[in-house]
Amino acid sequence: TMAGHGGRCNSSSLQEARPCNMAACPEDKAANCNLGQWSDWTYCSNECPSSHSRSRKVLAWEISCEAPLQEVAPCKSARCSPVDCRWADWSSWGGCTDTCGGGSKRRSRQIAQSPQNGGRSCQPEPKSEVTACNTQSCEVCEDGRWGPWSEWTSCSASCGVGFRWRSRDTAQQANACGKPAVGDAEEADVCQLRNLDPRLCGDRDCKLAPWNDWSACSASCFGIRERTRSISQYSAGRGAACIDSALKTLAPCNPAPDQHPPPDCGKTIQAECQIGSWSDWGRCSVSCGSGNRVRSRHILSPAAGAGRTCARAALEELDACRLTPCLQPLCVDCGWGPWSDWGSCDRCGGQRYRH
C-alpha cells in the first residue's frame, strides 16, 4: 500500500533470489536426450567423390540435451576419373554498332566444364571477339548508266552496200559502291543503196561526225572523262580520206588542266599517264579504189595527281588506203576484225574498253 497523509514506507527490498537445481550437471549431455534409432544410410550421390548420410530424431529431452541428429560419410567407391576443362561454343554475333561506314559486333563464350579430379585446365584463349561489320559506304550506291544512243550516221556508201554507226557515252559513272555500266559503246549496221556497181558510185570524201558530249568524270578526285565521234561517211574513188583524225579522246577532270585539285581530295601519288603502243593497221574499208584504215591504242595507266596526262593523245587514228581501181562489181562480205586488248580500268570498281 502506498503511503499517504504523512505516512512512509520502511526501507525494504522489493525482489529476492535464491538458488535452485543445485545438483551437478552430467558430463554426457546426450544422456539427457531420448533419441530415436538411426535411419538407413542414403544412396551414394552421383558426384565424385560421392557421400551418403543418415539421420535420427529426438523423442524427448531434458535439460542440456545435446546430440548429433545427422551423419555424413564418404562412399567406398572406385577412384574418380579426371575431367578436363572445356570451352563452350561461341555465342551468336551481336548486333552491329553502325548501319554503314564501318561498325563492330561482338560474341563471347564461357567455360562449359571446370576441371575436376586432377583434370587439365583450359588453355588460355580469348573469351570474347570483335569483328568489323557494315563496312559499306554510307553514301547511296549509284550504278553506272549509259546515255541515249546518238542518231545513226549516214551510210558510208553513196551507192551499193555500206555501213552506218551510232554511239553512246556514259551518262553516269558508278560511285564507289555502285556497279559500272556494261555494254557496247558503239553499234554498226549495214545500209544498202540502190546502185550496187561501185564503178558508178563516183568520188566521195571522208567525213567525220561531230564530237559527242563529254562523259561524266570517272572519280571525284583525279578522274578522267572521254568523248567519241565516228565516221559519218567513208571516202570512195578519188575522194579525200580522213587522215590522222582521232575518234576518241580523253581529258583529266577534278581537276581539269591548269586547275587546282578540289580541297577534299587530299594528297595523292603523282604519276604520269602511260599509253600503250599502236596496234597494227586494220583492213581497208574497201576492197578496191580508195578507202580508210584504222589503228588504235589504249591507256595502260591514267595520270595521278599533277602527273602528265594523255589529254592530247589520240587513241584511234585513220589513214588513207588506196587499192587497185574497181574494174567490175565484186561482192565481199563484211567481216569483223579481232577484238583489241582490254584497256586499263579507269578506277577501282570502274570500266575498261576494247575495240
LUMLUM-321564 format. One record per residue: x, y, z of N, C-alpha, C in turn; residue number from 1. Coordinates in pm, whole numbers, plus 50000, padded with zeros to 5 digits. Example, Ala and Ser with C-alpha at 12.3 -4.5 7.8 and 13.67 -1.06 7.14 Angstrom:
REM LUMLUM-321564
     nu     nv     nw    cau    cav    caw     cu     cv     cw   nr
  51319  49431  50780  51230  49550  50780  51320  49670  50780    1
  51285  49775  50708  51367  49894  50714  51290  50003  50787    2
REM end
This chain:
REM LUMLUM-321564
     nu     nv     nw    cau    cav    caw     cu     cv     cw   nr
  50086  49883  50000  50000  50000  50000  50090  50122  50000    1
  50057  50216  49915  50134  50339  49907  50109  50423  50031    2
  50213  50497  50082  50199  50583  50199  50110  50700  50167    3
  50041  50752  50266  49954  50868  50244  49932  50944  50372    4
  49896  51073  50359  49865  51159  50474  49981  51163  50573    5
  50107  51178  50518  50223  51193  50604  50287  51061  50643    6
  50228  50948  50597  50288  50819  50628  50410  50793  50542    7
  50486  50685  50572  50604  50650  50495  50626  50499  50502    8
  50706  50451  50399  50740  50308  50392  50875  50287  50456    9
  50886  50178  50530  51017  50142  50584  51106  50092  50471   10
  51239  50110  50486  51332  50060  50384  51321  49910  50374   11
  51299  49861  50252  51281  49717  50233  51306  49682  50086   12
  51359  49560  50056  51378  49514  49918  51246  49470  49859   13
  51230  49497  49732  51108  49458  49662  51126  49329  49584   14
  51254  49271  49568  51279  49149  49491  51387  49069  49559   15
  51373  48936  49563  51471  48846  49622  51495  48730  49528   16
  51616  48666  49531  51653  48549  49451  51716  48446  49539   17
  51695  48317  49500  51758  48208  49573  51795  48098  49473   18
  51900  48018  49500  51945  47915  49405  51847  47799  49396   19
  51860  47726  49282  51777  47608  49258  51856  47511  49174   20
  51812  47384  49165  51880  47279  49086  52028  47280  49117   21
  52057  47263  49238  52194  47268  49283  52271  47141  49253   22
  52206  47038  49203  52277  46913  49173  52369  46933  49052   23
  52482  46859  49049  52581  46872  48940  52522  46822  48808   24
  52556  46892  48698  52509  46851  48564  52590  46732  48515   25
  52527  46636  48446  52603  46521  48392  52696  46566  48279   26
  52815  46498  48272  52910  46531  48164  52858  46487  48027   27
  52792  46376  48017  52736  46330  47889  52598  46391  47873   28
  52595  46502  47798  52467  46570  47781  52372  46490  47694   29
  52427  46397  47614  52338  46315  47533  52254  46222  47618   30
  52302  46199  47742  52225  46112  47830  52092  46173  47868   31
  52081  46304  47857  51956  46372  47888  51856  46365  47772   32
  51902  46307  47658  51818  46303  47538  51759  46165  47520   33
  51634  46161  47479  51570  46035  47439  51566  46034  47287   34
  51661  45965  47222  51680  45971  47077  51626  45847  47010   35
  51576  45865  46888  51532  45752  46810  51648  45679  46745   36
  51616  45573  46671  51718  45495  46602  51766  45569  46477   37
  51891  45543  46441  51943  45599  46316  51866  45540  46197   38
  51843  45625  46096  51782  45576  45971  51885  45500  45889   39
  51838  45432  45785  51932  45365  45694  52014  45470  45620   40
  52134  45428  45581  52218  45519  45501  52151  45545  45365   41
  52157  45668  45320  52102  45700  45187  52194  45645  45079   42
  52141  45646  44953  52224  45604  44840  52339  45704  44820   43
  52446  45652  44763  52559  45740  44735  52523  45840  44626   44
  52572  45961  44639  52543  46066  44540  52619  46038  44410   45
  52576  46110  44304  52640  46094  44172  52767  46177  44159   46
  52796  46257  44257  52915  46339  44249  53040  46255  44272   47
  53151  46312  44234  53277  46241  44254  53375  46335  44327   48
  53424  46301  44451  53386  46179  44527  53244  46190  44580   49
  53180  46071  44604  53041  46069  44648  53033  46047  44799   50
  52916  46072  44857  52892  46057  45001  52749  46014  45023   51
  52722  45964  45146  52586  45931  45185  52565  45975  45330   52
  52440  45973  45373  52407  46028  45505  52297  45944  45572   53
  52282  45965  45707  52173  45907  45783  52131  46006  45891   54
  52010  45990  45945  51959  46087  46043  51876  46014  46151   55
  51847  46088  46260  51762  46038  46369  51688  46155  46431   56
  51588  46125  46513  51505  46229  46573  51515  46224  46725   57
  51483  46338  46790  51475  46347  46935  51332  46313  46976   58
  51319  46206  47058  51185  46167  47102  51141  46247  47225   59
  51235  46273  47318  51208  46354  47438  51341  46403  47491   60
  51341  46513  47562  51466  46567  47614  51446  46631  47751   61
  51560  46638  47820  51564  46708  47948  51657  46828  47935   62
  51697  46882  48046  51786  46999  48043  51920  46959  47983   63
  51977  47047  47904  52110  47029  47843  52116  46901  47759   64
  52021  46890  47664  52023  46777  47570  52103  46817  47449   65
  52215  46756  47427  52300  46784  47311  52343  46651  47250   66
  52307  46629  47117  52345  46505  47047  52333  46527  46897   67
  52418  46466  46814  52408  46481  46667  52282  46414  46614   68
  52216  46480  46518  52095  46425  46457  52119  46380  46311   69
  52237  46410  46251  52266  46369  46112  52414  46338  46100   70
  52447  46237  46024  52584  46199  45997  52605  46185  45847   71
  52720  46226  45799  52759  46216  45658  52890  46140  45652   72
  52899  46046  45561  53021  45964  45548  53053  45944  45401   73
  53182  45934  45366  53218  45908  45226  53180  45766  45185   74
  53147  45752  45054  53115  45622  45000  53244  45549  44960   75
  53245  45421  44975  53359  45340  44933  53339  45303  44786   76
  53383  45391  44696  53365  45369  44551  53501  45371  44484   77
  53499  45334  44354  53624  45335  44277  53676  45478  44263   78
  53804  45489  44233  53867  45620  44219  53801  45699  44106   79
  53772  45826  44130  53705  45909  44028  53798  45939  43912   80
  53741  45937  43789  53819  45970  43670  53838  46121  43659   81
  53954  46166  43608  53974  46311  43592  53886  46366  43481   82
  53840  46485  43497  53757  46556  43398  53830  46682  43358   83
  53859  46697  43225  53932  46813  43174  53839  46933  43159   84
  53901  47048  43165  53828  47173  43140  53789  47180  42992   85
  53674  47241  42962  53626  47251  42823  53557  47385  42802   86
  53594  47451  42687  53529  47577  42648  53393  47547  42586   87
  53295  47633  42610  53165  47624  42543  53177  47681  42402   88
  53076  47655  42318  53074  47711  42182  53055  47862  42188   89
  53098  47928  42079  53080  48074  42069  52930  48107  42062   90
  52893  48214  42125  52756  48264  42111  52738  48325  41972   91
  52615  48354  41935  52589  48422  41808  52645  48565  41814   92
  52679  48617  41695  52728  48755  41688  52619  48851  41732   93
  52658  48952  41807  52564  49055  41846  52537  49152  41732   94
  52451  49248  41753  52418  49346  41651  52535  49439  41622   95
  52535  49494  41500  52642  49586  41458  52618  49723  41521   96
  52726  49789  41556  52713  49921  41622  52676  50031  41524   97
  52695  50008  41392  52659  50108  41292  52595  50038  41173   98
  52508  50110  41103  52442  50053  40986  52524  50071  40859   99
  52623  50157  40859  52709  50178  40742  52835  50250  40788  100
  52933  50257  40702  53054  50330  40734  53150  50256  40824  101
  53120  50132  40860  53211  50054  40943  53176  50056  41090  102
  53122  49945  41140  53092  49931  41282  53163  49808  41337  103
  53119  49760  41450  53177  49640  41510  53068  49559  41576  104
  53092  49430  41588  53000  49340  41657  53082  49243  41741  105
  53019  49186  41844  53090  49104  41941  53022  48968  41958  106
  53101  48873  42005  53048  48745  42050  53136  48697  42166  107
  53083  48605  42247  53156  48561  42365  53131  48413  42388  108
  53204  48356  42483  53186  48218  42523  53229  48203  42669  109
  53186  48093  42731  53213  48068  42871  53282  47932  42886  110
  53323  47902  43010  53377  47770  43043  53259  47676  43062  111
  53248  47574  42977  53138  47480  42989  53163  47375  43096  112
  53287  47337  43119  53320  47235  43218  53448  47274  43291  113
  53439  47289  43421  53558  47318  43500  53636  47187  43523  114
  53767  47193  43541  53843  47070  43564  53810  47009  43699  115
  53806  46876  43704  53776  46805  43827  53867  46684  43840  116
  53893  46645  43964  53968  46523  43994  54105  46520  43925  117
  54171  46634  43923  54304  46640  43862  54302  46655  43712  118
  54187  46689  43652  54180  46710  43506  54258  46832  43463  119
  54286  46840  43331  54364  46950  43277  54284  47080  43274  120
  54355  47189  43298  54292  47321  43291  54274  47362  43145  121
  54183  47455  43120  54161  47507  42984  54281  47590  42941  122
  54314  47580  42812  54418  47664  42756  54372  47810  42757  123
  54464  47903  42783  54424  48045  42780  54387  48087  42638  124
  54261  48113  42613  54209  48153  42481  54116  48271  42498  125
  54090  48344  42389  54000  48461  42401  53862  48421  42450  126
  53808  48502  42537  53673  48481  42588  53571  48560  42508  127
  53615  48664  42438  53526  48744  42353  53601  48785  42229  128
  53527  48811  42121  53585  48852  41993  53507  48971  41938  129
  53578  49055  41862  53519  49172  41797  53558  49167  41650  130
  53465  49194  41561  53495  49198  41418  53421  49315  41353  131
  53471  49355  41237  53410  49468  41164  53279  49423  41099  132
  53189  49517  41078  53060  49488  41013  53008  49616  40946  133
  52922  49595  40848  52860  49707  40774  52966  49808  40729  134
  53066  49755  40658  53176  49840  40613  53142  49917  40485  135
  53025  49893  40429  52990  49964  40306  52976  50114  40333  136
  52998  50191  40228  52991  50336  40241  52850  50381  40277  137
  52842  50489  40353  52711  50543  40390  52645  50620  40275  138
  52724  50653  40173  52663  50722  40060  52575  50625  39981  139
  52475  50679  39914  52383  50597  39836  52458  50540  39717  140
  52450  50407  39698  52518  50343  39586  52449  50383  39456  141
  52528  50434  39363  52474  50478  39235  52543  50402  39124  142
  52466  50326  39048  52521  50246  38940  52552  50331  38818  143
  52647  50283  38738  52677  50349  38612  52560  50339  38516  144
  52548  50438  38428  52432  50444  38340  52472  50499  38203  145
  52431  50430  38099  52458  50477  37963  52364  50591  37927  146
  52414  50682  37847  52330  50786  37790  52255  50732  37669  147
  52169  50812  37609  52092  50764  37493  52182  50744  37371  148
  52139  50658  37281  52212  50636  37156  52203  50761  37069  149
  52311  50791  37000  52309  50901  36903  52228  50859  36780  150
  52201  50953  36695  52135  50920  36569  52230  50838  36481  151
  52173  50753  36396  52256  50677  36303  52327  50773  36208  152
  52453  50745  36181  52525  50826  36082  52469  50795  35944  153
  52502  50881  35850  52463  50850  35712  52542  50729  35665  154
  52492  50664  35563  52555  50542  35513  52695  50574  35463  155
  52787  50482  35489  52925  50504  35447  52942  50499  35295  156
  52842  50449  35227  52847  50443  35080  52730  50522  35023  157
  52758  50595  34916  52650  50668  34849  52577  50580  34749  158
  52634  50465  34721  52568  50366  34640  52625  50229  34677  159
  52551  50125  34652  52596  49993  34691  52573  49967  34839  160
  52659  49885  34897  52645  49845  35037  52749  49918  35121  161
  52705  49974  35234  52796  50042  35325  52757  50016  35469  162
  52803  50103  35556  52775  50089  35698  52729  50222  35755  163
  52657  50212  35863  52623  50330  35941  52649  50296  36089  164
  52673  50400  36168  52715  50382  36306  52633  50470  36398  165
  52625  50427  36518  52573  50513  36624  52651  50480  36750  166
  52655  50573  36844  52735  50556  36965  52660  50615  37084  167
  52711  50583  37199  52656  50639  37323  52769  50655  37424  168
  52752  50748  37515  52852  50775  37618  52796  50738  37755  169
  52884  50728  37849  52843  50702  37988  52786  50830  38048  170
  52656  50827  38076  52592  50946  38132  52618  50959  38281  171
  52634  50846  38350  52657  50850  38494  52761  50745  38530  172
  52874  50791  38584  52976  50697  38632  52932  50638  38766  173
  52958  50510  38786  52924  50445  38913  53012  50502  39025  174
  52953  50521  39141  53034  50565  39254  53102  50445  39319  175
  53162  50463  39436  53249  50360  39496  53176  50229  39520  176
  53047  50234  39555  52975  50110  39584  52878  50072  39474  177
  52871  50150  39365  52780  50119  39255  52842  50025  39153  178
  52758  49974  39065  52802  49883  38959  52824  49963  38830  179
  52936  49940  38759  52960  50016  38636  52865  49972  38524  180
  52844  50064  38431  52762  50032  38315  52837  49933  38225  181
  52766  49835  38174  52826  49731  38090  52752  49728  37957  182
  52825  49715  37849  52762  49705  37718  52848  49769  37611  183
  52795  49776  37490  52867  49832  37375  52855  49983  37375  184
  52966  50048  37342  52964  50193  37329  52931  50235  37186  185
  52947  50144  37090  52916  50173  36951  52843  50056  36889  186
  52760  50084  36791  52689  49981  36715  52702  50012  36567  187
  52712  49907  36486  52721  49921  36341  52603  49850  36277  188
  52563  49902  36163  52451  49843  36089  52481  49852  35940  189
  52433  49756  35865  52453  49755  35719  52347  49843  35654  190
  52393  49924  35560  52300  50006  35482  52325  49979  35335  191
  52221  49959  35258  52233  49924  35115  52152  50023  35032  192
  52221  50084  34936  52155  50179  34847  52125  50114  34713  193
  52065  50190  34624  52010  50129  34502  52118  50076  34409  194
  52218  50155  34383  52317  50116  34282  52425  50028  34348  195
  52440  49905  34306  52536  49812  34363  52669  49812  34288  196
  52680  49885  34178  52803  49884  34099  52896  49993  34152  197
  53008  49957  34216  53096  50059  34273  53158  50150  34168  198
  53161  50107  34041  53219  50193  33937  53131  50315  33911  199
  53002  50305  33949  52909  50414  33923  52888  50502  34046  200
  52963  50474  34150  52941  50549  34274  53009  50687  34271  201
  53113  50706  34192  53180  50834  34186  53277  50854  34301  202
  53337  50973  34308  53432  51006  34415  53357  51062  34535  203
  53410  51032  34655  53343  51076  34778  53448  51097  34885  204
  53445  51216  34949  53540  51245  35057  53492  51182  35189  205
  53590  51151  35272  53560  51102  35407  53510  51217  35493  206
  53410  51190  35577  53354  51292  35666  53344  51234  35807  207
  53377  51319  35905  53368  51281  36046  53243  51342  36107  208
  53176  51264  36191  53059  51314  36264  53106  51410  36375  209
  53020  51497  36425  53059  51586  36535  53093  51504  36661  210
  53176  51566  36747  53209  51503  36874  53084  51488  36960  211
  53073  51375  37028  52968  51360  37129  53005  51442  37252  212
  52909  51460  37341  52936  51534  37465  53036  51458  37551  213
  53106  51533  37637  53199  51471  37729  53121  51383  37827  214
  53179  51270  37861  53118  51184  37962  53137  51245  38101  215
  53066  51191  38199  53086  51233  38338  53225  51192  38385  216
  53277  51263  38484  53410  51233  38536  53409  51098  38606  217
  53516  51022  38589  53521  50886  38645  53541  50886  38796  218
  53582  50993  38857  53605  50997  39001  53593  51141  39049  219
  53564  51155  39179  53552  51290  39235  53687  51355  39254  220
  53795  51276  39249  53930  51328  39262  54019  51262  39158  221
  54081  51344  39074  54180  51299  38976  54123  51189  38886  222
  54011  51220  38822  53948  51125  38730  53976  51161  38584  223
  53910  51091  38495  53921  51117  38352  53781  51120  38293  224
  53767  51187  38181  53644  51187  38104  53678  51165  37958  225
  53582  51130  37879  53609  51096  37739  53497  51145  37650  226
  53529  51153  37523  53427  51181  37422  53467  51107  37295  227
  53370  51075  37214  53394  50997  37093  53322  51061  36974  228
  53365  51020  36858  53296  51055  36734  53317  50940  36636  229
  53246  50941  36528  53255  50832  36431  53268  50890  36290  230
  53294  50802  36196  53300  50842  36054  53159  50842  35999  231
  53113  50956  35961  52977  50964  35906  52973  50924  35759  232
  53089  50938  35692  53094  50898  35551  53236  50857  35515  233
  53251  50737  35465  53382  50689  35422  53412  50744  35283  234
  53541  50759  35255  53581  50805  35122  53563  50694  35020  235
  53549  50734  34897  53535  50639  34787  53599  50699  34662  236
  53641  50614  34573  53703  50662  34449  53826  50744  34477  237
  53831  50864  34421  53943  50956  34442  53914  51056  34554  238
  53815  51028  34635  53780  51119  34742  53888  51124  34851  239
  53890  51234  34924  53991  51252  35031  53957  51164  35150  240
  54059  51101  35205  54042  51014  35322  54058  51096  35451  241
  54004  51043  35560  54022  51104  35692  54156  51055  35747  242
  54255  51143  35750  54391  51105  35790  54425  51173  35922  243
  54487  51096  36012  54532  51147  36142  54418  51214  36219  244
  54304  51151  36215  54187  51206  36285  54150  51112  36399  245
  54146  51165  36520  54113  51084  36636  53962  51061  36643  246
  53924  50940  36684  53783  50908  36704  53744  50905  36852  247
  53846  50910  36939  53820  50909  37083  53930  50984  37154  248
  53893  51072  37246  53993  51147  37322  53958  51141  37470  249
  54058  51158  37553  54043  51160  37698  54095  51293  37753  250
  54041  51333  37865  54087  51455  37931  54076  51438  38082  251
  54168  51496  38158  54158  51485  38305  54044  51572  38357  252
  53992  51534  38472  53885  51610  38535  53898  51596  38686  253
  53843  51696  38754  53852  51701  38901  53995  51683  38952  254
  54092  51765  38914  54074  51893  38844  54098  51880  38693  255
  54047  51981  38618  54079  51993  38477  54220  52050  38462  256
  54278  52045  38342  54413  52102  38324  54419  52247  38372  257
  54531  52281  38438  54557  52416  38489  54460  52455  38601  258
  54396  52357  38664  54312  52385  38779  54369  52318  38903  259
  54336  52372  39019  54380  52312  39144  54287  52198  39183  260
  54338  52096  39251  54252  51985  39294  54145  52034  39390  261
  54030  51968  39393  53928  52003  39493  53985  51991  39634  262
  53940  52075  39727  54001  52077  39862  53988  51946  39938  263
  53886  51863  39908  53869  51739  39984  53940  51621  39922  264
  54023  51646  39819  54092  51535  39755  54216  51492  39832  265
  54274  51581  39910  54392  51546  39988  54512  51524  39897  266
  54614  51462  39955  54735  51436  39878  54722  51305  39801  267
  54784  51298  39689  54783  51176  39608  54920  51153  39547  268
  54946  51032  39511  55073  50998  39447  55075  51055  39306  269
  55184  51120  39272  55195  51178  39138  55249  51073  39042  270
  55178  51053  38932  55222  50955  38831  55179  51005  38693  271
  55264  50985  38595  55233  51027  38460  55149  50922  38389  272
  55072  50967  38294  54989  50877  38214  55078  50788  38128  273
  55047  50660  38125  55120  50564  38043  55027  50513  37934  274
  55070  50526  37809  54988  50485  37696  55057  50373  37620  275
  54977  50277  37573  55033  50161  37505  55074  50191  37361  276
  55128  50090  37297  55172  50104  37158  55053  50094  37064  277
  55074  50147  36942  54970  50139  36840  54952  49994  36795  278
  54828  49956  36770  54802  49825  36712  54838  49829  36563  279
  54837  49713  36500  54857  49710  36355  54741  49778  36285  280
  54768  49829  36165  54661  49891  36087  54556  49787  36052  281
  54430  49825  36063  54322  49735  36024  54309  49726  35872  282
  54217  49645  35829  54195  49628  35684  54134  49754  35626  283
  54157  49772  35500  54100  49887  35430  53948  49874  35427  284
  53881  49989  35432  53735  49987  35436  53672  49946  35304  285
  53751  49942  35197  53700  49900  35065  53792  49792  35009  286
  53739  49718  34918  53819  49612  34854  53886  49660  34725  287
  53847  49775  34676  53912  49836  34561  53888  49986  34566  288
  53970  50060  34495  53957  50204  34497  54024  50263  34621  289
  53966  50371  34674  54024  50444  34786  53935  50431  34909  290
  53996  50405  35025  53919  50391  35148  53999  50436  35270  291
  53965  50387  35384  54032  50422  35509  54065  50295  35587  292
  54167  50307  35673  54201  50201  35766  54224  50264  35904  293
  54208  50185  36007  54209  50236  36144  54310  50157  36227  294
  54376  50225  36320  54455  50158  36422  54425  50225  36556  295
  54451  50155  36665  54414  50207  36798  54522  50172  36900  296
  54512  50235  37014  54598  50206  37129  54520  50240  37255  297
  54572  50197  37371  54498  50212  37496  54586  50276  37603  298
  54519  50336  37698  54589  50392  37814  54615  50278  37912  299
  54741  50256  37942  54778  50149  38035  54752  50190  38179  300
  54784  50312  38214  54754  50363  38349  54733  50514  38338  301
  54619  50565  38389  54592  50709  38381  54683  50788  38474  302
  54692  50916  38447  54773  51004  38531  54712  51017  38669  303
  54797  51042  38766  54753  51064  38903  54819  51191  38956  304
  54744  51261  39041  54797  51384  39097  54822  51488  38988  305
  54938  51552  38994  54974  51652  38894  55060  51592  38783  306
  55057  51460  38767  55136  51396  38663  55088  51431  38523  307
  55177  51415  38427  55144  51447  38287  55032  51356  38238  308
  54930  51417  38177  54814  51342  38131  54830  51302  37986  309
  54735  51223  37938  54729  51183  37797  54618  51259  37726  310
  54595  51383  37772  54480  51457  37722  54486  51478  37572  311
  54604  51501  37516  54614  51530  37373  54652  51407  37291  312
  54656  51294  37354  54697  51173  37283  54575  51107  37220  313
  54579  51084  37091  54470  51016  37022  54477  50867  37052  314
  54361  50806  37068  54354  50662  37093  54318  50584  36967  315
  54270  50652  36864  54242  50588  36735  54288  50682  36624  316
  54343  50626  36518  54388  50705  36403  54334  50644  36275  317
  54308  50735  36181  54264  50695  36048  54375  50722  35948  318
  54380  50642  35843  54478  50660  35738  54412  50621  35606  319
  54457  50684  35501  54403  50652  35369  54465  50522  35319  320
  54386  50447  35247  54436  50326  35181  54381  50323  35039  321
  54470  50312  34942  54429  50311  34802  54466  50176  34741  322
  54365  50109  34691  54383  49979  34629  54369  49992  34478  323
  54373  49883  34411  54358  49885  34265  54221  49938  34227  324
  54210  50004  34115  54079  50057  34073  53977  49946  34064  325
  53854  49982  34090  53745  49885  34081  53707  49868  33934  326
  53733  49753  33877  53705  49727  33736  53568  49666  33716  327
  53520  49589  33812  53391  49526  33799  53334  49505  33940  328
  53202  49490  33945  53144  49469  34077  53201  49343  34142  329
  53242  49356  34269  53300  49243  34340  53230  49236  34477  330
  53160  49126  34499  53085  49110  34624  53179  49058  34733  331
  53194  49135  34838  53277  49096  34952  53192  49110  35078  332
  53180  49001  35151  53101  49005  35275  53176  49081  35384  333
  53099  49143  35470  53158  49215  35583  53217  49115  35682  334
  53327  49152  35743  53389  49067  35845  53449  49153  35955  335
  53417  49119  36080  53472  49192  36193  53615  49148  36218  336
  53700  49244  36252  53835  49211  36293  53836  49162  36437  337
  53948  49110  36484  53954  49061  36622  53947  49178  36721  338
  53900  49148  36841  53896  49250  36947  54038  49289  36986  339
  54054  49414  37016  54181  49459  37072  54191  49414  37218  340
  54309  49435  37279  54323  49403  37420  54239  49500  37503  341
  54197  49454  37620  54123  49542  37710  54214  49655  37758  342
  54161  49774  37762  54236  49885  37819  54239  49876  37971  343
  54313  49967  38036  54320  49965  38182  54188  50017  38240  344
  54161  49978  38365  54041  50022  38433  54058  50168  38476  345
  53952  50247  38460  53966  50390  38490  53970  50417  38640  346
  53926  50324  38723  53929  50341  38868  53887  50210  38931  347
  53897  50203  39063  53851  50086  39137  53700  50071  39121  348
  53657  49955  39075  53515  49933  39051  53464  50009  38930  349
  53553  50043  38834  53514  50124  38719  53493  50043  38593  350
  53536  50103  38479  53512  50042  38349  53641  50034  38270  351
  53643  49945  38174  53751  49936  38077  53689  49908  37940  352
  53763  49937  37835  53710  49930  37699  53800  49846  37611  353
  53742  49793  37505  53815  49734  37395  53740  49767  37266  354
  53812  49758  37152  53754  49795  37024  53766  49680  36926  355
REM end
